[in-house]
């Protein structure tokens, strides 16, 4: 029995926990997006242009965060499956 054997259940549990936290993060980003769209109506003129630029950056970064969360989830799942299969 290797030292890694003792940590495989922790990897599997971490994957499940990470999935739940990922869902919470995605929900928070979605709520922020909804709040921003609601607030957009209050901006006029230069404020509106600045708000739209900031909102576009937010949407771009949110997409990158979601992609990174997907990659992390896949890597965590692959790590648990690989160590179980090959050990």
PyMOL Python script that loads the backbone (N, CA, C, O; Angstrom):
from pymol import cmd

cmd.read_pdbstr("""\
ATOM      1  N   UNK A   1       0.846  -1.185   0.000  1.00  0.00           N
ATOM      2  CA  UNK A   1       0.000   0.000   0.000  1.00  0.00           C
ATOM      3  C   UNK A   1       0.887   1.242   0.000  1.00  0.00           C
ATOM      4  O   UNK A   1       1.740   1.414   0.870  1.00  0.00           O
ATOM      5  N   UNK A   2       0.672   2.084  -0.972  1.00  0.00           N
ATOM      6  CA  UNK A   2       1.474   3.304  -1.066  1.00  0.00           C
ATOM      7  C   UNK A   2       0.821   4.420  -0.254  1.00  0.00           C
ATOM      8  O   UNK A   2      -0.328   4.312   0.175  1.00  0.00           O
ATOM      9  N   UNK A   3       1.564   5.468  -0.061  1.00  0.00           N
ATOM     10  CA  UNK A   3       1.014   6.625   0.648  1.00  0.00           C
ATOM     11  C   UNK A   3      -0.115   7.266  -0.137  1.00  0.00           C
ATOM     12  O   UNK A   3      -1.014   7.870   0.447  1.00  0.00           O
ATOM     13  N   UNK A   4      -0.076   7.140  -1.455  1.00  0.00           N
ATOM     14  CA  UNK A   4      -1.116   7.725  -2.289  1.00  0.00           C
ATOM     15  C   UNK A   4      -2.469   7.061  -2.053  1.00  0.00           C
ATOM     16  O   UNK A   4      -3.504   7.720  -2.150  1.00  0.00           O
ATOM     17  N   UNK A   5      -2.474   5.761  -1.741  1.00  0.00           N
ATOM     18  CA  UNK A   5      -3.730   5.048  -1.503  1.00  0.00           C
ATOM     19  C   UNK A   5      -4.566   5.715  -0.422  1.00  0.00           C
ATOM     20  O   UNK A   5      -5.793   5.740  -0.506  1.00  0.00           O
ATOM     21  N   UNK A   6      -3.913   6.246   0.577  1.00  0.00           N
ATOM     22  CA  UNK A   6      -4.633   6.875   1.683  1.00  0.00           C
ATOM     23  C   UNK A   6      -5.286   8.189   1.261  1.00  0.00           C
ATOM     24  O   UNK A   6      -6.221   8.656   1.911  1.00  0.00           O
ATOM     25  N   UNK A   7      -4.800   8.779   0.181  1.00  0.00           N
ATOM     26  CA  UNK A   7      -5.299  10.092  -0.227  1.00  0.00           C
ATOM     27  C   UNK A   7      -6.326  10.037  -1.352  1.00  0.00           C
ATOM     28  O   UNK A   7      -6.915  11.064  -1.690  1.00  0.00           O
ATOM     29  N   UNK A   8      -6.553   8.870  -1.936  1.00  0.00           N
ATOM     30  CA  UNK A   8      -7.516   8.760  -3.037  1.00  0.00           C
ATOM     31  C   UNK A   8      -8.927   9.131  -2.586  1.00  0.00           C
ATOM     32  O   UNK A   8      -9.593   9.887  -3.292  1.00  0.00           O
ATOM     33  N   UNK A   9      -9.418   8.638  -1.448  1.00  0.00           N
ATOM     34  CA  UNK A   9     -10.751   9.077  -1.019  1.00  0.00           C
ATOM     35  C   UNK A   9     -10.828  10.590  -0.809  1.00  0.00           C
ATOM     36  O   UNK A   9     -11.865  11.204  -1.063  1.00  0.00           O
ATOM     37  N   UNK A  10      -9.739  11.181  -0.349  1.00  0.00           N
ATOM     38  CA  UNK A  10      -9.723  12.634  -0.167  1.00  0.00           C
ATOM     39  C   UNK A  10      -9.813  13.346  -1.514  1.00  0.00           C
ATOM     40  O   UNK A  10     -10.471  14.380  -1.627  1.00  0.00           O
ATOM     41  N   UNK A  11      -9.154  12.799  -2.537  1.00  0.00           N
ATOM     42  CA  UNK A  11      -9.247  13.377  -3.883  1.00  0.00           C
ATOM     43  C   UNK A  11     -10.673  13.304  -4.408  1.00  0.00           C
ATOM     44  O   UNK A  11     -11.185  14.272  -4.971  1.00  0.00           O
ATOM     45  N   UNK A  12     -11.308  12.162  -4.224  1.00  0.00           N
ATOM     46  CA  UNK A  12     -12.684  11.981  -4.696  1.00  0.00           C
ATOM     47  C   UNK A  12     -13.622  12.925  -3.950  1.00  0.00           C
ATOM     48  O   UNK A  12     -14.496  13.542  -4.560  1.00  0.00           O
ATOM     49  N   UNK A  13     -13.446  13.041  -2.642  1.00  0.00           N
ATOM     50  CA  UNK A  13     -14.280  13.949  -1.852  1.00  0.00           C
ATOM     51  C   UNK A  13     -14.030  15.400  -2.252  1.00  0.00           C
ATOM     52  O   UNK A  13     -14.963  16.201  -2.322  1.00  0.00           O
ATOM     53  N   UNK A  14     -12.774  15.732  -2.512  1.00  0.00           N
ATOM     54  CA  UNK A  14     -12.440  17.102  -2.917  1.00  0.00           C
ATOM     55  C   UNK A  14     -13.100  17.445  -4.243  1.00  0.00           C
ATOM     56  O   UNK A  14     -13.525  18.581  -4.455  1.00  0.00           O
ATOM     57  N   UNK A  15     -13.184  16.459  -5.139  1.00  0.00           N
ATOM     58  CA  UNK A  15     -13.831  16.710  -6.429  1.00  0.00           C
ATOM     59  C   UNK A  15     -15.295  17.080  -6.229  1.00  0.00           C
ATOM     60  O   UNK A  15     -15.789  18.010  -6.865  1.00  0.00           O
ATOM     61  N   UNK A  16     -15.995  16.362  -5.352  1.00  0.00           N
ATOM     62  CA  UNK A  16     -17.397  16.667  -5.074  1.00  0.00           C
ATOM     63  C   UNK A  16     -17.574  18.025  -4.418  1.00  0.00           C
ATOM     64  O   UNK A  16     -18.469  18.788  -4.781  1.00  0.00           O
ATOM     65  N   UNK A  17     -16.721  18.321  -3.458  1.00  0.00           N
ATOM     66  CA  UNK A  17     -16.776  19.609  -2.774  1.00  0.00           C
ATOM     67  C   UNK A  17     -16.464  20.745  -3.743  1.00  0.00           C
ATOM     68  O   UNK A  17     -17.108  21.794  -3.717  1.00  0.00           O
ATOM     69  N   UNK A  18     -15.476  20.525  -4.590  1.00  0.00           N
ATOM     70  CA  UNK A  18     -15.104  21.544  -5.571  1.00  0.00           C
ATOM     71  C   UNK A  18     -16.259  21.800  -6.529  1.00  0.00           C
ATOM     72  O   UNK A  18     -16.505  22.942  -6.917  1.00  0.00           O
ATOM     73  N   UNK A  19     -16.966  20.741  -6.911  1.00  0.00           N
ATOM     74  CA  UNK A  19     -18.124  20.897  -7.794  1.00  0.00           C
ATOM     75  C   UNK A  19     -19.196  21.771  -7.166  1.00  0.00           C
ATOM     76  O   UNK A  19     -19.786  22.619  -7.836  1.00  0.00           O
ATOM     77  N   UNK A  20     -19.445  21.564  -5.881  1.00  0.00           N
ATOM     78  CA  UNK A  20     -20.449  22.374  -5.180  1.00  0.00           C
ATOM     79  C   UNK A  20     -20.007  23.835  -5.089  1.00  0.00           C
ATOM     80  O   UNK A  20     -20.809  24.747  -5.292  1.00  0.00           O
ATOM     81  N   UNK A  21     -18.735  24.049  -4.785  1.00  0.00           N
ATOM     82  CA  UNK A  21     -18.232  25.424  -4.683  1.00  0.00           C
ATOM     83  C   UNK A  21     -18.195  26.100  -6.056  1.00  0.00           C
ATOM     84  O   UNK A  21     -18.403  27.308  -6.169  1.00  0.00           O
ATOM     85  N   UNK A  22     -17.929  25.315  -7.083  1.00  0.00           N
ATOM     86  CA  UNK A  22     -17.955  25.847  -8.445  1.00  0.00           C
ATOM     87  C   UNK A  22     -19.359  26.312  -8.804  1.00  0.00           C
ATOM     88  O   UNK A  22     -19.537  27.381  -9.388  1.00  0.00           O
ATOM     89  N   UNK A  23     -20.350  25.506  -8.453  1.00  0.00           N
ATOM     90  CA  UNK A  23     -21.742  25.880  -8.727  1.00  0.00           C
ATOM     91  C   UNK A  23     -22.111  27.170  -7.999  1.00  0.00           C
ATOM     92  O   UNK A  23     -22.804  28.022  -8.554  1.00  0.00           O
ATOM     93  N   UNK A  24     -21.651  27.313  -6.762  1.00  0.00           N
ATOM     94  CA  UNK A  24     -21.907  28.535  -5.998  1.00  0.00           C
ATOM     95  C   UNK A  24     -21.237  29.744  -6.662  1.00  0.00           C
ATOM     96  O   UNK A  24     -21.830  30.819  -6.749  1.00  0.00           O
ATOM     97  N   UNK A  25     -20.007  29.558  -7.124  1.00  0.00           N
ATOM     98  CA  UNK A  25     -19.294  30.653  -7.798  1.00  0.00           C
ATOM     99  C   UNK A  25     -20.014  31.062  -9.077  1.00  0.00           C
ATOM    100  O   UNK A  25     -20.166  32.252  -9.355  1.00  0.00           O
ATOM    101  N   UNK A  26     -20.456  30.079  -9.853  1.00  0.00           N
ATOM    102  CA  UNK A  26     -21.173  30.383 -11.096  1.00  0.00           C
ATOM    103  C   UNK A  26     -22.489  31.109 -10.796  1.00  0.00           C
ATOM    104  O   UNK A  26     -22.880  32.021 -11.524  1.00  0.00           O
ATOM    105  N   UNK A  27     -23.159  30.703  -9.734  1.00  0.00           N
ATOM    106  CA  UNK A  27     -24.406  31.351  -9.336  1.00  0.00           C
ATOM    107  C   UNK A  27     -24.159  32.802  -8.927  1.00  0.00           C
ATOM    108  O   UNK A  27     -24.929  33.694  -9.283  1.00  0.00           O
ATOM    109  N   UNK A  28     -23.087  33.029  -8.185  1.00  0.00           N
ATOM    110  CA  UNK A  28     -22.740  34.384  -7.758  1.00  0.00           C
ATOM    111  C   UNK A  28     -22.423  35.269  -8.958  1.00  0.00           C
ATOM    112  O   UNK A  28     -22.841  36.425  -9.009  1.00  0.00           O
ATOM    113  N   UNK A  29     -21.686  34.727  -9.919  1.00  0.00           N
ATOM    114  CA  UNK A  29     -21.369  35.486 -11.135  1.00  0.00           C
ATOM    115  C   UNK A  29     -22.648  35.808 -11.896  1.00  0.00           C
ATOM    116  O   UNK A  29     -22.813  36.917 -12.402  1.00  0.00           O
ATOM    117  N   UNK A  30     -23.542  34.846 -11.974  1.00  0.00           N
ATOM    118  CA  UNK A  30     -24.814  35.056 -12.677  1.00  0.00           C
ATOM    119  C   UNK A  30     -25.656  36.130 -11.988  1.00  0.00           C
ATOM    120  O   UNK A  30     -26.264  36.968 -12.654  1.00  0.00           O
ATOM    121  N   UNK A  31     -25.692  36.104 -10.661  1.00  0.00           N
ATOM    122  CA  UNK A  31     -26.435  37.118  -9.916  1.00  0.00           C
ATOM    123  C   UNK A  31     -25.828  38.505 -10.127  1.00  0.00           C
ATOM    124  O   UNK A  31     -26.554  39.491 -10.257  1.00  0.00           O
ATOM    125  N   UNK A  32     -24.507  38.578 -10.160  1.00  0.00           N
ATOM    126  CA  UNK A  32     -23.838  39.863 -10.404  1.00  0.00           C
ATOM    127  C   UNK A  32     -24.163  40.370 -11.805  1.00  0.00           C
ATOM    128  O   UNK A  32     -24.366  41.568 -12.006  1.00  0.00           O
ATOM    129  N   UNK A  33     -24.212  39.467 -12.761  1.00  0.00           N
ATOM    130  CA  UNK A  33     -24.570  39.839 -14.131  1.00  0.00           C
ATOM    131  C   UNK A  33     -25.987  40.393 -14.184  1.00  0.00           C
ATOM    132  O   UNK A  33     -26.237  41.409 -14.832  1.00  0.00           O
ATOM    133  N   UNK A  34     -26.914  39.729 -13.505  1.00  0.00           N
ATOM    134  CA  UNK A  34     -28.303  40.198 -13.469  1.00  0.00           C
ATOM    135  C   UNK A  34     -28.415  41.567 -12.801  1.00  0.00           C
ATOM    136  O   UNK A  34     -29.137  42.441 -13.279  1.00  0.00           O
ATOM    137  N   UNK A  35     -27.703  41.744 -11.703  1.00  0.00           N
ATOM    138  CA  UNK A  35     -27.727  43.030 -11.002  1.00  0.00           C
ATOM    139  C   UNK A  35     -27.142  44.136 -11.875  1.00  0.00           C
ATOM    140  O   UNK A  35     -27.640  45.262 -11.878  1.00  0.00           O
ATOM    141  N   UNK A  36     -26.090  43.812 -12.612  1.00  0.00           N
ATOM    142  CA  UNK A  36     -25.479  44.811 -13.494  1.00  0.00           C
ATOM    143  C   UNK A  36     -26.433  45.210 -14.611  1.00  0.00           C
ATOM    144  O   UNK A  36     -26.533  46.388 -14.956  1.00  0.00           O
ATOM    145  N   UNK A  37     -27.126  44.245 -15.170  1.00  0.00           N
ATOM    146  CA  UNK A  37     -28.080  44.564 -16.232  1.00  0.00           C
ATOM    147  C   UNK A  37     -29.219  45.428 -15.703  1.00  0.00           C
ATOM    148  O   UNK A  37     -29.705  46.316 -16.404  1.00  0.00           O
ATOM    149  N   UNK A  38     -29.641  45.174 -14.480  1.00  0.00           N
ATOM    150  CA  UNK A  38     -30.690  45.996 -13.866  1.00  0.00           C
ATOM    151  C   UNK A  38     -30.195  47.412 -13.602  1.00  0.00           C
ATOM    152  O   UNK A  38     -30.942  48.374 -13.780  1.00  0.00           O
ATOM    153  N   UNK A  39     -28.953  47.544 -13.182  1.00  0.00           N
ATOM    154  CA  UNK A  39     -28.391  48.855 -12.852  1.00  0.00           C
ATOM    155  C   UNK A  39     -28.062  49.675 -14.094  1.00  0.00           C
ATOM    156  O   UNK A  39     -27.933  50.897 -14.019  1.00  0.00           O
ATOM    157  N   UNK A  40     -27.928  49.012 -15.223  1.00  0.00           N
ATOM    158  CA  UNK A  40     -27.533  49.708 -16.450  1.00  0.00           C
ATOM    159  C   UNK A  40     -28.523  50.807 -16.833  1.00  0.00           C
ATOM    160  O   UNK A  40     -28.126  51.818 -17.411  1.00  0.00           O
ATOM    161  N   UNK A  41     -29.784  50.626 -16.522  1.00  0.00           N
ATOM    162  CA  UNK A  41     -30.814  51.602 -16.887  1.00  0.00           C
ATOM    163  C   UNK A  41     -30.624  52.947 -16.179  1.00  0.00           C
ATOM    164  O   UNK A  41     -31.123  53.967 -16.655  1.00  0.00           O
ATOM    165  N   UNK A  42     -29.916  52.961 -15.060  1.00  0.00           N
ATOM    166  CA  UNK A  42     -29.737  54.193 -14.298  1.00  0.00           C
ATOM    167  C   UNK A  42     -28.594  55.058 -14.822  1.00  0.00           C
ATOM    168  O   UNK A  42     -28.431  56.194 -14.377  1.00  0.00           O
ATOM    169  N   UNK A  43     -27.809  54.547 -15.750  1.00  0.00           N
ATOM    170  CA  UNK A  43     -26.654  55.282 -16.258  1.00  0.00           C
ATOM    171  C   UNK A  43     -27.005  55.968 -17.575  1.00  0.00           C
ATOM    172  O   UNK A  43     -27.628  55.371 -18.453  1.00  0.00           O
ATOM    173  N   UNK A  44     -26.597  57.227 -17.697  1.00  0.00           N
ATOM    174  CA  UNK A  44     -26.838  57.993 -18.926  1.00  0.00           C
ATOM    175  C   UNK A  44     -25.556  58.729 -19.321  1.00  0.00           C
ATOM    176  O   UNK A  44     -24.705  59.012 -18.477  1.00  0.00           O
ATOM    177  N   UNK A  45     -25.433  59.027 -20.592  1.00  0.00           N
ATOM    178  CA  UNK A  45     -24.292  59.802 -21.079  1.00  0.00           C
ATOM    179  C   UNK A  45     -22.975  59.082 -20.911  1.00  0.00           C
ATOM    180  O   UNK A  45     -22.857  57.891 -21.202  1.00  0.00           O
ATOM    181  N   UNK A  46     -21.962  59.834 -20.426  1.00  0.00           N
ATOM    182  CA  UNK A  46     -20.625  59.266 -20.241  1.00  0.00           C
ATOM    183  C   UNK A  46     -20.643  58.122 -19.236  1.00  0.00           C
ATOM    184  O   UNK A  46     -19.899  57.150 -19.368  1.00  0.00           O
ATOM    185  N   UNK A  47     -21.485  58.251 -18.253  1.00  0.00           N
ATOM    186  CA  UNK A  47     -21.612  57.196 -17.252  1.00  0.00           C
ATOM    187  C   UNK A  47     -22.072  55.895 -17.906  1.00  0.00           C
ATOM    188  O   UNK A  47     -21.608  54.812 -17.550  1.00  0.00           O
ATOM    189  N   UNK A  48     -22.976  56.014 -18.854  1.00  0.00           N
ATOM    190  CA  UNK A  48     -23.483  54.835 -19.554  1.00  0.00           C
ATOM    191  C   UNK A  48     -22.382  54.158 -20.360  1.00  0.00           C
ATOM    192  O   UNK A  48     -22.272  52.932 -20.367  1.00  0.00           O
ATOM    193  N   UNK A  49     -21.574  54.958 -21.034  1.00  0.00           N
ATOM    194  CA  UNK A  49     -20.470  54.414 -21.836  1.00  0.00           C
ATOM    195  C   UNK A  49     -19.457  53.712 -20.934  1.00  0.00           C
ATOM    196  O   UNK A  49     -18.995  52.614 -21.246  1.00  0.00           O
ATOM    197  N   UNK A  50     -19.116  54.347 -19.821  1.00  0.00           N
ATOM    198  CA  UNK A  50     -18.164  53.758 -18.878  1.00  0.00           C
ATOM    199  C   UNK A  50     -18.725  52.471 -18.284  1.00  0.00           C
ATOM    200  O   UNK A  50     -18.009  51.481 -18.132  1.00  0.00           O
ATOM    201  N   UNK A  51     -20.016  52.497 -17.951  1.00  0.00           N
ATOM    202  CA  UNK A  51     -20.646  51.307 -17.387  1.00  0.00           C
ATOM    203  C   UNK A  51     -20.617  50.163 -18.390  1.00  0.00           C
ATOM    204  O   UNK A  51     -20.301  49.028 -18.032  1.00  0.00           O
ATOM    205  N   UNK A  52     -20.943  50.456 -19.636  1.00  0.00           N
ATOM    206  CA  UNK A  52     -20.963  49.414 -20.662  1.00  0.00           C
ATOM    207  C   UNK A  52     -19.574  48.826 -20.886  1.00  0.00           C
ATOM    208  O   UNK A  52     -19.438  47.620 -21.093  1.00  0.00           O
ATOM    209  N   UNK A  53     -18.545  49.666 -20.847  1.00  0.00           N
ATOM    210  CA  UNK A  53     -17.171  49.175 -21.004  1.00  0.00           C
ATOM    211  C   UNK A  53     -16.781  48.277 -19.832  1.00  0.00           C
ATOM    212  O   UNK A  53     -16.189  47.214 -20.020  1.00  0.00           O
ATOM    213  N   UNK A  54     -17.120  48.715 -18.626  1.00  0.00           N
ATOM    214  CA  UNK A  54     -16.814  47.908 -17.440  1.00  0.00           C
ATOM    215  C   UNK A  54     -17.592  46.600 -17.467  1.00  0.00           C
ATOM    216  O   UNK A  54     -17.067  45.549 -17.098  1.00  0.00           O
ATOM    217  N   UNK A  55     -18.834  46.666 -17.900  1.00  0.00           N
ATOM    218  CA  UNK A  55     -19.658  45.463 -17.967  1.00  0.00           C
ATOM    219  C   UNK A  55     -19.107  44.487 -19.004  1.00  0.00           C
ATOM    220  O   UNK A  55     -19.119  43.276 -18.783  1.00  0.00           O
ATOM    221  N   UNK A  56     -18.629  45.001 -20.119  1.00  0.00           N
ATOM    222  CA  UNK A  56     -18.032  44.136 -21.145  1.00  0.00           C
ATOM    223  C   UNK A  56     -16.796  43.429 -20.596  1.00  0.00           C
ATOM    224  O   UNK A  56     -16.584  42.248 -20.872  1.00  0.00           O
ATOM    225  N   UNK A  57     -15.979  44.144 -19.820  1.00  0.00           N
ATOM    226  CA  UNK A  57     -14.804  43.515 -19.195  1.00  0.00           C
ATOM    227  C   UNK A  57     -15.238  42.456 -18.193  1.00  0.00           C
ATOM    228  O   UNK A  57     -14.629  41.389 -18.111  1.00  0.00           O
ATOM    229  N   UNK A  58     -16.292  42.747 -17.428  1.00  0.00           N
ATOM    230  CA  UNK A  58     -16.802  41.777 -16.462  1.00  0.00           C
ATOM    231  C   UNK A  58     -17.251  40.499 -17.165  1.00  0.00           C
ATOM    232  O   UNK A  58     -16.926  39.396 -16.724  1.00  0.00           O
ATOM    233  N   UNK A  59     -17.992  40.647 -18.250  1.00  0.00           N
ATOM    234  CA  UNK A  59     -18.487  39.482 -18.990  1.00  0.00           C
ATOM    235  C   UNK A  59     -17.316  38.664 -19.536  1.00  0.00           C
ATOM    236  O   UNK A  59     -17.336  37.434 -19.496  1.00  0.00           O
ATOM    237  N   UNK A  60     -16.302  39.355 -20.043  1.00  0.00           N
ATOM    238  CA  UNK A  60     -15.119  38.672 -20.577  1.00  0.00           C
ATOM    239  C   UNK A  60     -14.393  37.892 -19.484  1.00  0.00           C
ATOM    240  O   UNK A  60     -14.023  36.735 -19.678  1.00  0.00           O
ATOM    241  N   UNK A  61     -14.196  38.527 -18.346  1.00  0.00           N
ATOM    242  CA  UNK A  61     -13.506  37.868 -17.234  1.00  0.00           C
ATOM    243  C   UNK A  61     -14.351  36.727 -16.673  1.00  0.00           C
ATOM    244  O   UNK A  61     -13.811  35.680 -16.316  1.00  0.00           O
ATOM    245  N   UNK A  62     -15.653  36.912 -16.592  1.00  0.00           N
ATOM    246  CA  UNK A  62     -16.532  35.848 -16.101  1.00  0.00           C
ATOM    247  C   UNK A  62     -16.439  34.618 -16.993  1.00  0.00           C
ATOM    248  O   UNK A  62     -16.449  33.492 -16.497  1.00  0.00           O
ATOM    249  N   UNK A  63     -16.348  34.821 -18.291  1.00  0.00           N
ATOM    250  CA  UNK A  63     -16.201  33.693 -19.216  1.00  0.00           C
ATOM    251  C   UNK A  63     -14.878  32.969 -18.977  1.00  0.00           C
ATOM    252  O   UNK A  63     -14.824  31.740 -19.015  1.00  0.00           O
ATOM    253  N   UNK A  64     -13.811  33.732 -18.731  1.00  0.00           N
ATOM    254  CA  UNK A  64     -12.507  33.121 -18.450  1.00  0.00           C
ATOM    255  C   UNK A  64     -12.537  32.348 -17.137  1.00  0.00           C
ATOM    256  O   UNK A  64     -11.994  31.247 -17.049  1.00  0.00           O
ATOM    257  N   UNK A  65     -13.171  32.920 -16.120  1.00  0.00           N
ATOM    258  CA  UNK A  65     -13.283  32.240 -14.823  1.00  0.00           C
ATOM    259  C   UNK A  65     -14.052  30.935 -14.983  1.00  0.00           C
ATOM    260  O   UNK A  65     -13.646  29.906 -14.443  1.00  0.00           O
ATOM    261  N   UNK A  66     -15.153  30.970 -15.718  1.00  0.00           N
ATOM    262  CA  UNK A  66     -15.932  29.751 -15.939  1.00  0.00           C
ATOM    263  C   UNK A  66     -15.116  28.696 -16.675  1.00  0.00           C
ATOM    264  O   UNK A  66     -15.209  27.510 -16.357  1.00  0.00           O
ATOM    265  N   UNK A  67     -14.321  29.111 -17.653  1.00  0.00           N
ATOM    266  CA  UNK A  67     -13.471  28.164 -18.378  1.00  0.00           C
ATOM    267  C   UNK A  67     -12.428  27.553 -17.445  1.00  0.00           C
ATOM    268  O   UNK A  67     -12.176  26.349 -17.499  1.00  0.00           O
ATOM    269  N   UNK A  68     -11.821  28.376 -16.591  1.00  0.00           N
ATOM    270  CA  UNK A  68     -10.831  27.867 -15.639  1.00  0.00           C
ATOM    271  C   UNK A  68     -11.459  26.919 -14.624  1.00  0.00           C
ATOM    272  O   UNK A  68     -10.848  25.918 -14.249  1.00  0.00           O
ATOM    273  N   UNK A  69     -12.668  27.226 -14.183  1.00  0.00           N
ATOM    274  CA  UNK A  69     -13.364  26.326 -13.259  1.00  0.00           C
ATOM    275  C   UNK A  69     -13.643  24.983 -13.928  1.00  0.00           C
ATOM    276  O   UNK A  69     -13.508  23.935 -13.295  1.00  0.00           O
ATOM    277  N   UNK A  70     -14.029  25.008 -15.200  1.00  0.00           N
ATOM    278  CA  UNK A  70     -14.255  23.762 -15.940  1.00  0.00           C
ATOM    279  C   UNK A  70     -12.974  22.939 -16.029  1.00  0.00           C
ATOM    280  O   UNK A  70     -12.991  21.728 -15.805  1.00  0.00           O
ATOM    281  N   UNK A  71     -11.868  23.598 -16.356  1.00  0.00           N
ATOM    282  CA  UNK A  71     -10.583  22.905 -16.470  1.00  0.00           C
ATOM    283  C   UNK A  71     -10.164  22.315 -15.130  1.00  0.00           C
ATOM    284  O   UNK A  71      -9.714  21.171 -15.069  1.00  0.00           O
ATOM    285  N   UNK A  72     -10.309  23.082 -14.064  1.00  0.00           N
ATOM    286  CA  UNK A  72      -9.937  22.595 -12.735  1.00  0.00           C
ATOM    287  C   UNK A  72     -10.780  21.393 -12.332  1.00  0.00           C
ATOM    288  O   UNK A  72     -10.258  20.432 -11.765  1.00  0.00           O
ATOM    289  N   UNK A  73     -12.076  21.437 -12.619  1.00  0.00           N
ATOM    290  CA  UNK A  73     -12.968  20.323 -12.281  1.00  0.00           C
ATOM    291  C   UNK A  73     -12.549  19.068 -13.045  1.00  0.00           C
ATOM    292  O   UNK A  73     -12.491  17.979 -12.473  1.00  0.00           O
ATOM    293  N   UNK A  74     -12.261  19.220 -14.323  1.00  0.00           N
ATOM    294  CA  UNK A  74     -11.837  18.077 -15.140  1.00  0.00           C
ATOM    295  C   UNK A  74     -10.525  17.508 -14.620  1.00  0.00           C
ATOM    296  O   UNK A  74     -10.383  16.292 -14.490  1.00  0.00           O
ATOM    297  N   UNK A  75      -9.565  18.378 -14.322  1.00  0.00           N
ATOM    298  CA  UNK A  75      -8.265  17.914 -13.831  1.00  0.00           C
ATOM    299  C   UNK A  75      -8.382  17.201 -12.495  1.00  0.00           C
ATOM    300  O   UNK A  75      -7.707  16.197 -12.267  1.00  0.00           O
ATOM    301  N   UNK A  76      -9.219  17.701 -11.621  1.00  0.00           N
ATOM    302  CA  UNK A  76      -9.404  17.059 -10.320  1.00  0.00           C
ATOM    303  C   UNK A  76     -10.036  15.682 -10.492  1.00  0.00           C
ATOM    304  O   UNK A  76      -9.623  14.722  -9.841  1.00  0.00           O
ATOM    305  N   UNK A  77     -11.034  15.583 -11.366  1.00  0.00           N
ATOM    306  CA  UNK A  77     -11.658  14.289 -11.643  1.00  0.00           C
ATOM    307  C   UNK A  77     -10.689  13.323 -12.290  1.00  0.00           C
ATOM    308  O   UNK A  77     -10.659  12.143 -11.941  1.00  0.00           O
ATOM    309  N   UNK A  78      -9.892  13.816 -13.238  1.00  0.00           N
ATOM    310  CA  UNK A  78      -8.894  12.964 -13.891  1.00  0.00           C
ATOM    311  C   UNK A  78      -7.852  12.475 -12.899  1.00  0.00           C
ATOM    312  O   UNK A  78      -7.415  11.326 -12.974  1.00  0.00           O
ATOM    313  N   UNK A  79      -7.451  13.331 -11.974  1.00  0.00           N
ATOM    314  CA  UNK A  79      -6.447  12.943 -10.980  1.00  0.00           C
ATOM    315  C   UNK A  79      -6.961  11.792 -10.128  1.00  0.00           C
ATOM    316  O   UNK A  79      -6.245  10.815  -9.908  1.00  0.00           O
ATOM    317  N   UNK A  80      -8.171  11.897  -9.657  1.00  0.00           N
ATOM    318  CA  UNK A  80      -8.736  10.832  -8.819  1.00  0.00           C
ATOM    319  C   UNK A  80      -8.874   9.546  -9.617  1.00  0.00           C
ATOM    320  O   UNK A  80      -8.518   8.475  -9.125  1.00  0.00           O
ATOM    321  N   UNK A  81      -9.384   9.630 -10.836  1.00  0.00           N
ATOM    322  CA  UNK A  81      -9.587   8.435 -11.660  1.00  0.00           C
ATOM    323  C   UNK A  81      -8.259   7.805 -12.063  1.00  0.00           C
ATOM    324  O   UNK A  81      -8.132   6.581 -12.067  1.00  0.00           O
ATOM    325  N   UNK A  82      -7.280   8.618 -12.396  1.00  0.00           N
ATOM    326  CA  UNK A  82      -5.978   8.100 -12.830  1.00  0.00           C
ATOM    327  C   UNK A  82      -5.287   7.361 -11.700  1.00  0.00           C
ATOM    328  O   UNK A  82      -4.766   6.265 -11.904  1.00  0.00           O
ATOM    329  N   UNK A  83      -5.275   7.945 -10.520  1.00  0.00           N
ATOM    330  CA  UNK A  83      -4.589   7.302  -9.411  1.00  0.00           C
ATOM    331  C   UNK A  83      -5.291   6.025  -8.986  1.00  0.00           C
ATOM    332  O   UNK A  83      -4.630   5.072  -8.572  1.00  0.00           O
ATOM    333  N   UNK A  84      -6.594   5.980  -9.075  1.00  0.00           N
ATOM    334  CA  UNK A  84      -7.322   4.759  -8.727  1.00  0.00           C
ATOM    335  C   UNK A  84      -7.028   3.686  -9.765  1.00  0.00           C
ATOM    336  O   UNK A  84      -6.802   2.528  -9.416  1.00  0.00           O
ATOM    337  N   UNK A  85      -7.031   4.068 -11.051  1.00  0.00           N
ATOM    338  CA  UNK A  85      -6.856   3.095 -12.125  1.00  0.00           C
ATOM    339  C   UNK A  85      -5.426   2.573 -12.215  1.00  0.00           C
ATOM    340  O   UNK A  85      -5.222   1.393 -12.502  1.00  0.00           O
ATOM    341  N   UNK A  86      -4.447   3.413 -11.978  1.00  0.00           N
ATOM    342  CA  UNK A  86      -3.066   3.017 -12.205  1.00  0.00           C
ATOM    343  C   UNK A  86      -2.329   2.566 -10.959  1.00  0.00           C
ATOM    344  O   UNK A  86      -1.253   1.979 -11.073  1.00  0.00           O
ATOM    345  N   UNK A  87      -2.850   2.810  -9.809  1.00  0.00           N
ATOM    346  CA  UNK A  87      -2.111   2.494  -8.589  1.00  0.00           C
ATOM    347  C   UNK A  87      -2.267   1.081  -8.201  1.00  0.00           C
ATOM    348  O   UNK A  87      -1.707   0.652  -7.193  1.00  0.00           O
TER     349      UNK A  87
END
""", "prot")
cmd.dss("prot")
cmd.show_as("cartoon", "prot")
cmd.util.cbc("prot")
cmd.orient("prot")
